[in-house]
Amino acid sequence: MPAELEHFISDHVSTIQPLFLAANLAEWEVATTGSEDANQRAAELRSRIMRIYANRAEYERLRAWDADPPSDPALARQVHLLYLAYAQGQQDEQTIDRLTALEKEIQSAFVNFRGEFEGRRLSDNDLQKVLNTESDSGRLRAAWEASKQIGAQVAERVRAAVELRNESARRMGFRDYYAQCLALNEIGEDRLFGILHELEQLTAEPFRRRKGELDVALAERYGLSP
């Protein structure tokens, strides 16, 4: 079995590695230029990657290997991680197509977003400059609200993507996509929230003090009462 496993892993890496590299480069180009051609390439590459991990036959092979792992701990760990990745990717063709289209539309909306501020359309960077340098609280609020206008533009598509992911997760026996992601990334939900609760308790008072100092400083800057 080890030779068969090593061959499977080697083939998988040689197939998936260039796809991930090309997808990441395309997504970087989208983020830095807003190029629709790059967005299309990124969507096509993401779709190809998703289809690899959706392969049911390979998923079943990995599940069997994971249930009876090899004695080599490093090889067993590789098998387990691949099994988790394929478990995360179990989706039908229609779901993959719809998710890819939604993610492409959402990405395009974000990178090309221009908020309306004082009758002008400004990029996120330009709005951030206003937020960093303006001293008039009314203009600051208007700039902040302009930066949030993207929410209304993508809300419906984001909700649709969330529901698609939740449906896929439920078909795999999970409560929702959030629970699936935690489980398949080997993160215990109860333990995670326990840590977060402990962090909240430990940081609440230091945060309150620092927030008070910040409120005073900002009030002085903008001529307001803290």
DRENMARRO-317135 format. One record per residue: chain; x, z, y of N, C-alpha, C, CB in turn. Coordinates in steps of 0.001 Angstrom, whole numbers, plus 500000, padded with zeros to 6 digits. Atoms other than C-alpha are relative to their C-alpha. Glycine has a CB too. Example, Ala and Ser with C-alpha at 12.3 -4.5 7.8 and 13.67 -1.06 7.14 Angstrom:
BEGIN
  mol     n_x     n_z     n_y    ca_x    ca_z    ca_y     c_x     c_z     c_y    cb_x    cb_z    cb_y
    A  500890  500000  498810  512300  507800  495500  500900  500000  501200  499008  501246  500027
    A  499180  499940  498810  513670  507140  498940  499230  500730  501090  500414  498585  500462
% end
This chain:
BEGIN
  mol     n_x     n_z     n_y    ca_x    ca_z    ca_y     c_x     c_z     c_y    cb_x    cb_z    cb_y
    A  500806  500000  498776  500000  500000  500000  500841  500000  501276  499088  501199  500005
    A  499229  500004  498745  502730  500744  502611  500386  498610  500480  501245  500816  499830
    A  499601  501349  499592  503926  497126  502580  498815  499247  500594  500579  499220  498803
    A  501206  500658  499492  500364  495866  503065  499637  500528  501387  498823  500209  499030
    A  500306  499389  498710  499802  498313  505909  500971  499530  501076  500038  501523  499889
    A  498991  500423  499028  503055  497429  507625  499782  498545  500415  501413  500178  499419
    A  500270  501405  499695  502181  493744  507393  498789  499886  500925  499764  499193  498698
    A  501206  500020  499161  498718  494388  508878  500336  500429  501428  498908  500924  499406
    A  499648  499478  498674  500152  496428  511752  500870  499005  500758  500728  501351  499875
    A  499118  500981  499361  502877  493865  512454  499213  498796  500510  501084  499539  499019
    A  500833  501133  499590  500344  491023  512544  499128  500371  501197  499119  499528  498830
    A  500877  499558  498913  498044  493046  514774  500770  500076  501319  499376  501374  499668
    A  499201  499847  498777  500781  493892  517275  500400  498633  500560  501260  500850  499720
    A  499565  501319  499527  502029  490304  517441  498838  499213  500609  500623  499201  498847
    A  501179  500671  499448  498471  489145  518161  499539  500645  501297  498864  500012  498989
    A  500637  499293  498889  497296  491825  520568  500923  500197  501195  499503  501336  499532
    A  499075  499687  498906  500445  492488  522603  499997  498941  501106  501403  500154  499453
    A  500016  500999  498922  500574  489145  524460  498653  499907  500712  500363  498642  499443
    A  501316  500027  499361  496829  489323  525102  499867  501118  501026  498891  500117  498948
    A  500045  498882  499056  497094  492767  526700  500889  499720  501215  500438  501307  499307
    A  499087  500305  498895  500075  491631  528772  499367  498991  500955  501342  499457  499461
    A  500615  501033  499164  498278  488519  530014  498778  500543  500737  499603  498789  499146
    A  501189  499423  499362  495067  490473  530706  500387  500919  501147  499161  500770  498976
    A  499559  499088  498939  496912  493132  532696  500548  499242  501205  501064  500958  499464
    A  499469  500806  498897  498742  490504  534742  498873  499310  500768  500995  498953  499468
    A  501135  500649  499341  495483  488674  535442  499216  500999  500840  499077  499345  498962
    A  500730  498978  499254  493770  491904  536490  500781  500447  501236  499704  501204  499100
    A  499172  499677  498833  496699  492711  538778  499840  498917  501074  501496  500141  499591
    A  500177  501098  499047  496342  489289  540375  498635  500087  500680  500154  498642  499292
    A  501333  499832  499416  492616  489883  540874  500018  501103  501050  498960  500320  498907
    A  499989  498844  499103  493252  493280  542466  500775  499733  501278  500589  501198  499295
    A  499136  500215  498832  495919  491966  544834  499639  498761  500812  501428  499893  499555
    A  500326  501239  499282  494499  488548  545748  498508  499710  500072  500690  498843  499348
    A  501426  500319  500043  490797  488542  544882  499708  498651  499370  499432  500032  501383
    A  500139  501341  500572  491345  485267  543010  498901  499952  498937  501328  499544  499394
    A  501053  500169  500998  488235  484128  541125  500552  499365  498726  498860  499145  500566
    A  499369  500587  501190  490430  482047  538801  500637  501099  499148  501067  498944  500405
    A  499385  498888  500729  492373  485185  537873  498934  500885  499381  500900  500827  500929
    A  501089  499189  500535  489114  487085  537417  499404  499353  498754  498912  500206  501063
    A  500509  500715  501167  487884  484394  535032  500967  500130  498826  499766  498518  500337
    A  499006  499845  501067  491155  484527  533061  499951  501407  499417  501413  499696  500529
    A  500040  498613  500460  490981  488312  532889  498783  500237  499117  499984  500965  501195
    A  501225  499824  500782  487387  488181  531626  500130  499349  498622  498797  499410  500753
    A  499826  500692  501283  488252  485636  528928  500960  500760  499089  500514  498571  500228
    A  499030  499244  500796  491243  487689  527787  499402  501313  499506  501266  500275  500820
    A  500660  498767  500434  489218  490913  527720  499033  499717  498859  499257  500658  501174
    A  500939  500378  501051  486603  489130  525631  500726  499760  498678  499218  498745  500409
    A  499225  500242  501222  489242  487977  523134  500483  501313  499393  501199  499084  500294
    A  499538  498695  500489  490646  491507  522877  498847  500774  499372  500631  500821  501148
    A  501161  499277  500521  487184  493004  522396  499562  499438  498652  498838  499937  500999
    A  500402  500612  501264  486427  490515  519628  500957  500369  498863  499932  498482  500152
    A  499053  499567  501034  489593  491481  517770  499615  501378  499482  501447  500018  500550
    A  500322  498634  500414  488612  495142  517755  498578  500133  499454  500182  500945  501167
    A  501354  499984  500557  485012  494275  516860  499956  499481  498565  499073  499172  500871
    A  499955  500583  501345  486134  492650  513573  499612  501044  498951  501410  499437  499699
    A  500538  498993  500923  484060  494486  510983  500833  500117  498730  498562  499662  499636
    A  499221  499969  501240  486139  493511  507953  501296  500777  500199  500307  498570  499517
    A  498760  499269  499737  489354  494790  509533  499717  501479  500251  500737  499390  501203
    A  500391  498603  499787  487566  497942  510643  499801  500712  498668  498712  500079  500841
    A  500253  499380  501304  486440  498624  507066  501304  500212  499233  499036  499134  499171
    A  498692  499821  500646  489984  498076  505754  500719  501217  500580  500873  498732  500173
    A  499331  498873  499348  491361  500525  508293  499319  501321  499669  500030  499797  501512
    A  500710  498766  500344  488656  503059  507519  500383  500460  498595  498470  499794  500099
    A  499594  499650  501365  489571  502921  503819  501435  500520  499982  499866  498780  499065
    A  498604  499536  499936  493288  503263  504578  500096  501374  500665  500871  498984  500767
    A  499966  498712  499306  492610  506139  506959  499474  501120  499113  499185  499931  501291
    A  500549  498992  500910  490569  507949  504300  500992  500368  498897  498700  499495  499378
    A  498975  499756  501023  493485  507641  501845  501348  499573  500581  499682  499218  498658
    A  498839  500437  499219  496533  507558  504147  501284  499954  499181  500195  500916  501183
    A  498697  500048  500672  500092  506682  503112  500744  501317  500200  500849  498818  500530
    A  499245  498747  499920  502593  509484  502565  500916  500049  501220  500823  500192  498737
    A  499153  500061  498808  504760  508321  505468  499173  500428  501216  500588  498558  500202
    A  500834  499506  498894  503422  510378  508428  499943  499051  501192  500511  501336  500461
    A  500003  500934  498869  504460  507793  511039  499058  498832  499729  501426  499479  500277
    A  500879  501106  500363  502687  504997  509182  498546  500465  499962  500410  499410  498638
    A  501358  499452  500051  499650  507208  508575  499425  500159  501405  499994  501353  499270
    A  500460  499828  498621  499468  507964  512283  499649  498659  500628  501068  500710  500838
    A  500303  501331  499474  499609  504275  513186  498670  499488  499462  501121  499018  499649
    A  501262  500417  500614  496795  503565  510752  498830  500728  500652  500019  500266  498479
    A  501086  499211  499417  494700  506383  512189  499680  499534  501421  500367  501491  500004
    A  500233  500452  498626  495165  505213  515779  499337  498623  500033  501320  499963  500775
    A  500648  501305  500071  494268  501650  514838  498553  500135  499542  500767  499073  499056
    A  501377  499760  500453  491209  502907  512968  499127  500471  501158  499976  501040  498860
    A  500763  499508  498855  490079  504800  516078  499737  498878  501008  500745  501158  500681
    A  500172  501110  499058  490642  501710  518244  498931  499025  499514  501329  499261  500205
    A  501013  500900  500553  488574  499544  515913  498624  500662  499987  500389  499568  498581
    A  501279  499287  499952  485871  502221  515705  499402  499919  501402  500182  501476  499578
    A  500443  500115  498608  485688  502155  519505  499488  498592  500301  501147  500358  500958
    A  500313  501388  499677  485409  498377  519440  498861  499377  499231  501178  499194  499790
    A  501065  500578  500817  482514  497938  517011  498770  499654  500841  499613  500965  498882
    A  501107  500511  499202  480120  495822  519067  499650  498601  499518  500354  499993  501512
    A  500387  501346  500406  478129  492687  518377  500401  498981  501069  498483  499933  499736
    A  499569  501080  499106  478886  489326  519980  499205  499996  501307  499855  498646  499299
    A  500845  500023  498808  475948  489527  522368  500403  501101  500977  498524  500152  499611
    A  499584  498890  499141  477053  492923  523674  501331  499688  500671  500106  501303  499189
    A  498694  500353  499432  480622  491704  524162  499838  498986  501130  500932  499434  498906
    A  500206  501022  498971  479440  488634  526082  499374  500600  501255  499113  498870  499461
    A  500694  499412  498851  477118  490665  528297  500914  500961  500757  498727  500732  499541
    A  499080  499066  499347  479694  493386  528969  501088  499262  500774  500636  500928  498964
    A  498949  500772  499334  482370  490844  529804  499485  499395  501302  500523  498891  499073
    A  500578  500605  498801  480064  489088  532257  499754  501045  501085  498692  499286  499656
    A  500268  498938  499027  479014  492351  533914  501288  500516  500633  499249  501152  499333
    A  498733  499482  499478  482574  493618  534235  500657  498996  500948  500957  500337  498843
    A  499455  501039  499118  483652  490309  535744  499291  500025  501354  499860  498602  499348
    A  500771  499975  498751  480844  490463  538320  500323  501242  500824  498496  499948  499702
    A  499702  498747  499297  481575  494102  539174  501392  499943  500625  499896  501204  499035
    A  498626  500121  499486  485301  493437  539539  500044  499094  501222  500942  499457  498910
    A  500011  500937  498884  484653  490461  541797  499370  500629  501234  499250  498726  499617
    A  500674  499347  498873  482269  492491  543957  500921  501001  500685  498723  500702  499528
    A  499116  498985  499419  484817  495276  544438  501166  499374  500764  500535  500916  498906
    A  498798  500531  499346  487858  493153  545240  499667  499160  501228  500803  499164  499016
    A  500390  500819  498853  485922  490955  547663  499080  500743  500963  499319  498738  499522
    A  500900  499203  499162  483949  493788  549258  500489  500086  501441  499852  501401  499424
    A  499747  499797  498576  483769  493896  553035  498837  500814  500556  500163  498627  500766
    A  501046  499146  499449  481856  496777  554595  499659  499608  501429  500428  501457  499950
    A  500427  500333  498639  479826  496199  557748  500180  501216  500899  498521  499519  500019
    A  499681  498909  499074  481161  498344  560580  500005  499455  501418  501375  500654  499655
    A  500107  500413  498595  480149  497904  564213  499890  498484  500143  501204  500503  500788
    A  500250  501435  499928  478960  494370  563565  501070  499122  499401  499817  499618  501389
    A  498918  500766  500628  482131  493321  561737  500070  500314  498515  501354  500307  500676
    A  499758  499798  501425  482982  492881  558078  501462  500375  499821  499638  498724  499169
    A  498629  499517  500141  486061  494953  557245  500334  500253  498533  500206  501282  500820
    A  499520  499691  501348  488133  495243  554079  500121  501505  499823  501359  499316  499730
    A  499798  498576  500280  488613  498597  552388  501221  500534  500741  500156  500235  498490
    A  498782  499567  499307  492126  498767  553855  499755  500198  501491  501120  498982  499789
    A  500288  499872  498570  490828  498179  557375  499103  501201  500282  499340  498723  500525
    A  500849  498818  499838  488123  500801  556939  500820  501274  499846  498849  499984  498980
    A  499154  498826  500192  490750  503222  555678  500852  500270  501233  500895  499817  498774
    A  499235  499813  498763  492798  502621  558821  499163  500716  501053  500485  498645  500544
    A  500896  499322  499059  489788  503639  560903  499881  501472  499630  498603  499332  500013
    A  500147  498619  500460  489334  506768  558800  501267  500812  500249  499650  500027  498516
    A  498727  499290  499820  493022  507645  559165  500342  500254  501465  501118  499214  499358
    A  499530  499933  498611  493341  507109  562910  498931  500359  501020  500596  498700  500377
    A  501069  499779  499025  489945  507494  564575  499784  501492  500253  498695  499355  499515
    A  500265  498597  499659  489153  510744  566410  498544  500251  500363  500884  500429  501148
    A  501420  499849  499686  485500  510079  567252  499209  500190  498708  499473  498770  500790
    A  500672  499682  501265  483333  511709  564577  498882  499014  499685  499437  501415  500046
    A  501053  500978  500240  480504  509200  565053  500536  498722  499385  499284  499683  501285
    A  499384  501207  500557  482773  506227  564397  500562  500276  498608  501116  499483  500931
    A  499495  499632  501320  484361  508073  561495  498886  499967  498959  500640  501390  500041
    A  501120  499988  500942  480990  508626  559878  499537  498577  499704  498830  500838  500557
    A  500424  501385  500200  480028  504988  560413  500971  499249  499092  499878  499282  501346
    A  498996  500658  500851  483299  503817  558835  499905  500499  498568  501418  500242  500546
    A  500125  499430  501346  482870  506188  555903  498784  499424  499292  499899  501538  500065
    A  501207  500558  500606  479317  504976  555298  500181  498519  499677  498797  500193  500931
    A  499736  501417  500278  480488  501362  555547  500809  499832  498720  500742  499351  501177
    A  499162  500087  501204  483063  502039  552829  499198  500225  498729  501132  501014  500073
    A  500827  499705  501169  480241  503166  550510  498943  498930  499732  499327  501336  500179
    A  501036  501022  500172  478084  500050  550920  500142  499233  498688  500039  499029  501159
    A  499781  500682  501274  479640  498587  547777  499132  500577  498895  501462  500085  499602
    A  500792  499355  501042  477657  501099  545734  498681  499304  499746  499745  501427  500362
    A  501294  500661  500143  474322  499424  546412  500151  498602  499404  499297  499918  501353
    A  499787  501362  500491  475818  496024  545583  500236  499944  498490  501176  499376  500717
    A  499633  500038  501427  477028  496976  542100  499183  500958  499139  501466  500323  499842
    A  500671  498921  500740  474696  499831  541105  499234  499493  498784  499050  500743  500917
    A  500823  500499  501099  472316  497785  538975  500863  499495  498848  499077  498884  500492
    A  499124  500539  501044  475122  496033  537102  500791  501106  499312  500959  498965  500591
    A  499297  498867  500613  477022  499296  536548  499074  500721  499029  500516  500981  501084
    A  500957  499342  500899  473888  500898  535087  499773  499176  498738  498664  500234  500718
    A  500190  500861  501168  473399  497893  532811  501189  500098  499050  499794  498544  500436
    A  498798  499870  500834  477007  498155  531577  500025  501348  499293  501270  499827  500850
    A  500044  498663  500606  476604  501886  530973  499026  500019  498831  499598  501063  501045
    A  500997  499994  501066  473459  501323  528924  500477  499197  498788  498673  499439  500515
    A  499463  500782  501117  475126  498608  526837  501024  500808  499211  500637  498699  500512
    A  498990  499186  500678  478052  500922  526071  499343  501156  499245  501026  500542  501015
    A  500694  498903  500671  475698  503778  525243  499302  499520  498730  498984  500641  500945
    A  500675  500547  501181  473701  501579  522868  501000  499750  498874  499262  498694  500354
    A  498973  500241  501019  476883  500522  521045  500490  501308  499400  501179  499223  500597
    A  499533  498698  500483  478030  504139  520809  498971  500641  499076  500301  500934  501181
    A  501050  499402  500840  474677  505271  519392  499925  499313  498646  498636  499918  500701
    A  499996  500703  501288  474840  502570  516728  501123  500494  499098  500136  498491  500218
    A  498888  499448  500772  478124  504162  515657  499821  501493  499719  501309  499770  500739
    A  500300  498613  500324  476489  507591  515450  500376  501014  501063  500677  500354  498760
    A  499628  499083  498926  477592  509053  518781  498832  500212  500957  501221  499468  500764
    A  501066  499686  499044  475394  510681  521417  499926  498941  501096  500226  501390  500622
    A  499901  501000  498939  476590  508234  524078  501451  499532  500079  499515  500577  501379
    A  498655  500565  499867  479658  506300  525228  501018  501064  500389  500004  498878  501035
    A  499099  498927  499572  481153  509380  526869  500467  500813  498793  499303  500921  501031
    A  499653  499226  501198  481007  511374  523628  500871  499178  499056  498727  500467  499271
    A  499199  500875  500856  482387  508390  521717  501444  499926  500483  499392  498597  499954
    A  498646  500106  499452  485365  508023  524057  500797  501274  499756  499948  499698  501498
    A  499297  498744  500233  486236  511697  523795  500397  500132  498535  499129  501189  500424
    A  499738  499822  501431  485938  511772  520008  501083  499044  499505  498717  499790  499197
    A  499059  500995  500506  487892  508567  519420  501342  500038  500711  499407  498629  500128
    A  498703  499698  499390  490619  509710  521795  500476  501391  499597  499914  499893  501531
    A  499618  498722  500611  490829  512937  519768  499971  501154  501009  501394  499888  499387
    A  500195  498942  499008  489571  515142  522606  498713  500736  499665  499954  499422  501455
    A  501187  499206  500292  487196  517959  521694  499214  500270  501271  500386  501318  499324
    A  500805  499849  498781  484326  518030  524179  499903  501459  500433  498596  499433  499782
    A  500114  498575  499652  483847  521809  524015  501322  500531  500547  499566  500827  498770
    A  498687  499535  499534  487575  522423  524400  500304  499451  501390  501106  499581  499011
    A  499758  500608  498696  487801  519994  527323  499249  500747  501095  499588  498525  499988
    A  500787  499328  498970  484973  521655  529218  500395  501463  500141  498516  499893  499682
    A  499477  498641  499901  486389  525068  528376  501217  500059  500911  500358  500532  498618
    A  498808  500066  499143  489692  524090  529991  499597  499762  501455  500957  498879  499519
    A  500446  500295  498636  487899  522638  533024  499347  501218  500648  499021  498824  499995
    A  500634  498788  499473  485844  525815  533411  501060  501029  500379  499019  500597  498966
    A  498925  499055  499703  488987  527932  533232  500759  499579  501262  500968  500104  498804
    A  499317  500501  498806  490700  525728  535817  499176  500255  501259  500288  498503  499859
    A  500872  499747  498849  487696  526047  538105  500086  501461  500432  498542  499632  499666
    A  499926  498574  499679  487827  529835  537890  501344  500358  500635  499776  500841  498737
    A  498666  499677  499500  491584  529920  538524  500271  499408  501385  501046  499507  499024
    A  499690  500698  498742  491504  527531  541481  498939  500168  501078  500188  498540  499729
    A  501102  499917  499030  488203  528383  543214  500416  500718  501278  498805  500714  499380
    A  499631  499231  498813  489629  531026  545549  501127  499329  500791  500418  501408  499597
    A  498982  500740  499236  492864  529157  546463  499425  498768  500699  501137  499575  499075
    A  500622  501173  499380  490754  526058  547103  499167  500409  501215  499119  499251  498978
    A  500834  499544  498884  488324  528018  549305  500859  500307  501219  499188  501244  499597
    A  499111  499666  498888  491207  529336  551410  500577  498742  500647  501135  500909  499518
    A  499390  501223  499459  492885  525954  551770  498956  499139  500702  500682  499191  498878
    A  501076  500772  499378  489559  524264  552544  499657  500581  501367  498749  499979  499096
    A  500260  499372  498709  488973  526798  555321  501042  499615  501033  499958  501506  499852
    A  498920  500410  499094  492361  525988  556841  499831  498536  500423  501376  500204  499325
    A  500185  501423  499705  491636  522274  556602  498832  499789  500956  499770  499207  498704
    A  501158  500120  499112  488220  522686  558248  500370  500344  501439  498865  500908  499520
    A  499575  499597  498653  489809  524485  561199  500849  498897  500638  500798  501333  499949
    A  499114  501044  499476  492494  521797  561598  499218  498746  500376  501080  499652  498972
    A  500783  501200  499708  489984  518950  561412  499053  500219  501174  499209  499575  498768
    A  500886  499696  498872  487588  520677  563803  500755  499894  501318  499393  501406  499849
    A  499180  500099  498786  490393  520977  566350  500303  498541  500336  501314  500785  499829
    A  499665  501413  499780  491331  517330  565890  498826  499220  500584  500444  499354  498690
    A  501158  500779  499578  487780  516072  566421  499133  500702  501043  499164  499670  498810
    A  500739  499297  498965  486634  518632  568975  498663  500525  499540  499798  499110  501159
    A  501236  499484  500583  484015  520195  566704  500151  501470  499677  499618  499214  498739
    A  499955  498615  500467  483088  523699  565609  500217  499994  498499  498696  500770  500371
    A  499746  500004  501452  484456  524559  562145  498787  500504  499219  501228  500867  499670
% end
